[in-house]
Amino acid sequence: MPANRSAEHGDAFLRALYEKHGTELMRFAARRLDGDWHRAEDVFQEAALRAWQHAAQLEPGAEALRPWLFAVVRNLVIDGHRGRQSRPPEADDESLRRMPVPDGVDRTLTTHVVVDAMRDLTPFQREVLLHTYYMGRSVSQTAQVLGVPPGTVKSRTHNAMRALRAGLSSRGLR
């Protein structure tokens, strides 16, 4: 059968299937799904797709097709129920509204507080923290870049971190 004729036959098959069996199958599915018409439509569409896949062997207007369609719909409803039972329950709209969304506000506010607390440090303390924490340099690398002994880098880092902790604590951060 040419592709165009096959497509026309498939369209005609689905139209006839919807006209002859659609209303009853939708009601049947909706009753099985506690009145959820949206899920009933999905189930019916899946059943129609399965019937369409066997269109060559099925006659859409035949009464013998109806029991097969009802069985397919019933099995799809059961499969859907089993699938939902095997997954964790879905969150309702209210719990989703209360869920925090990572929007970057917390990070931005924290950055502002840290920058403000860094302003309280001496220039030597800021400089040593810049090299050791932000640039990721070791104590010996920092000592070489700054031209000071490694012990000086260690003591400045210790004092800078203590002063920074105090500054952050006074601003409400730990």
FIDORO-158576 format. One line per field, with one value per residue (C-alpha): residue number from 1; residue in one letter; x, y, z. Coordinates in steps of 0.001 Angstrom, whole numbers, padded with zeros to 6 digits. Layout:
N
seq c(NUM_...)
type c(a_...)
c1 c(X_...)
c2 c(Y_...)
c3 c(Z_...)
This chain:
174
seq c(1_2_3_4_5_6_7_8_9_10_11_12_13_14_15_16_17_18_19_20_21_22_23_24_25_26_27_28_29_30_31_32_33_34_35_36_37_38_39_40_41_42_43_44_45_46_47_48_49_50_51_52_53_54_55_56_57_58_59_60_61_62_63_64_65_66_67_68_69_70_71_72_73_74_75_76_77_78_79_80_81_82_83_84_85_86_87_88_89_90_91_92_93_94_95_96_97_98_99_100_101_102_103_104_105_106_107_108_109_110_111_112_113_114_115_116_117_118_119_120_121_122_123_124_125_126_127_128_129_130_131_132_133_134_135_136_137_138_139_140_141_142_143_144_145_146_147_148_149_150_151_152_153_154_155_156_157_158_159_160_161_162_163_164_165_166_167_168_169_170_171_172_173_174)
type c(m_p_a_n_r_s_a_e_h_g_d_a_f_l_r_a_l_y_e_k_h_g_t_e_l_m_r_f_a_a_r_r_l_d_g_d_w_h_r_a_e_d_v_f_q_e_a_a_l_r_a_w_q_h_a_a_q_l_e_p_g_a_e_a_l_r_p_w_l_f_a_v_v_r_n_l_v_i_d_g_h_r_g_r_q_s_r_p_p_e_a_d_d_e_s_l_r_r_m_p_v_p_d_g_v_d_r_t_l_t_t_h_v_v_v_d_a_m_r_d_l_t_p_f_q_r_e_v_l_l_h_t_y_y_m_g_r_s_v_s_q_t_a_q_v_l_g_v_p_p_g_t_v_k_s_r_t_h_n_a_m_r_a_l_r_a_g_l_s_s_r_g_l_r)
c1 c(000000_001475_002516_-000134_-002910_-001625_-001757_-005300_-006337_-004791_-006605_-009903_-009346_-008770_-011738_-014032_-012617_-013245_-016776_-017849_-016111_-014634_-017396_-017905_-014180_-013593_-016381_-015053_-011514_-012722_-014726_-011656_-009529_-011850_-013192_-009794_-010745_-007262_-005734_-008724_-007958_-004338_-005363_-007863_-005291_-002832_-005519_-006337_-002636_-002395_-005480_-004044_-000838_-003026_-005269_-004593_-006175_-008937_-012153_-012891_-016661_-016942_-018601_-015986_-013360_-015098_-014198_-010577_-010514_-012076_-009468_-006671_-008054_-008494_-004912_-003520_-005342_-003998_-000466_-000671_-001871_000930_003472_002344_002459_006077_007209_007363_004279_004295_004474_001314_001188_001341_004561_006089_005217_007022_010112_013096_014334_018044_017843_021265_019910_021458_024825_024684_023768_026518_029024_028042_028403_031823_033081_031864_033604_036806_036838_037338_040628_044001_045513_048101_045346_043259_046320_047315_043726_043549_046657_046009_042222_041121_044206_044824_048535_050462_052149_055565_054192_052441_055603_057614_055091_054755_058463_057953_058973_056537_056022_054721_052264_051049_050545_048840_046540_045683_044992_043065_040814_040154_039268_037117_035212_034544_033385_031051_029700_028897_026976_024912_026925_028832)
c2 c(000000_003448_005641_008305_005730_004117_007497_008100_004635_005318_008653_007084_004230_006599_008812_005788_004440_007748_008067_004505_003801_007055_008207_004848_004180_007642_007152_003693_005037_008044_005789_003605_006715_008286_010882_012136_013036_014208_010837_009133_010999_009896_006280_006409_007944_005180_002561_004228_004218_000503_-000177_001947_-000121_-003164_-001330_-003881_-006645_-004590_-003044_000153_-000061_-003737_-004619_-007337_-004596_-003085_-005831_-005704_-001916_-002144_-004743_-002491_000505_-001580_-002909_000605_001873_-001035_-000524_003191_002429_-000087_002368_005100_002646_001762_005424_007822_010027_013237_016530_018591_022198_023590_021792_022916_026548_026291_024639_026970_027651_028202_031680_032983_035536_033796_033584_037237_038390_036258_037679_041235_040469_038823_041728_044165_042170_042058_045884_045750_043856_045527_045737_043054_040693_041193_040642_037373_036012_036980_034958_031934_031460_033162_032471_029092_029666_027774_029491_029317_030633_033496_034277_034403_036678_039042_038974_038038_034956_031980_032454_035970_034588_032021_034568_037097_034342_033249_036817_037638_034590_035388_039006_037875_035376_038119_040498_037890_036938_040581_040693_037605_034965_032172)
c3 c(000000_-000893_002058_001330_001166_004379_006162_004886_006069_009527_009833_008785_011240_014160_013242_013112_016365_018165_016741_017491_020813_022139_024495_026174_026565_028027_030576_031433_031945_033961_036306_036858_037487_040099_037679_036462_032885_031943_032774_031146_027922_028108_028651_025803_023463_024334_023662_020332_019436_020199_018088_015268_015377_014597_012114_009375_011488_013120_011851_013838_013500_014433_017709_018260_018688_021714_024264_023104_023569_027031_028017_026753_028675_031837_031559_030996_034096_036154_034815_035639_039156_039711_038345_040735_043658_042877_042840_045768_046071_044082_045916_046011_044834_048386_049269_045962_046750_050078_048582_048349_044856_044263_042828_043879_046350_049371_047653_046606_050106_051647_049168_050130_053838_053331_051201_053845_056599_054512_054531_058320_057884_057569_054071_055023_056228_053079_050919_052605_052406_048748_047954_050180_049802_046620_044485_046117_046749_049394_052332_050640_047318_049112_051079_047869_046083_049063_049890_053547_055547_055612_059370_058706_056139_058682_061473_059156_057846_061391_062541_059359_059733_063392_062517_059568_061753_064300_061561_060046_063471_064227_060923_061753_059883_061531)
